[in-house]
């Protein structure tokens, strides 16, 4: 997975797959989901990311069975 943040447009792009995008669906006014031909999520775009997703604040945590 890759996460890209475009400061000039305050947009976050979460790339989950390198498959070709077949369709883009608007989830809300500022969130878009890109799907492949089979309907699987390829990427997600969040506009106004600082307000909507608290960017550039970001953390990653892998939760294992013991820590859950």
Long-range contacts (C-beta under 8 A, 24 or more apart in sequence): 3-58, 5-49, 5-55, 5-56, 9-47, 10-47, 10-48, 10-49, 10-50, 10-55, 11-45, 11-46, 11-47, 11-49, 12-45, 12-46, 12-49, 12-53, 12-55, 13-43, 13-44, 13-45, 14-43, 14-44, 14-45, 14-46, 15-42, 15-43, 16-41, 16-42, 16-43, 16-44, 17-41, 17-42, 17-43
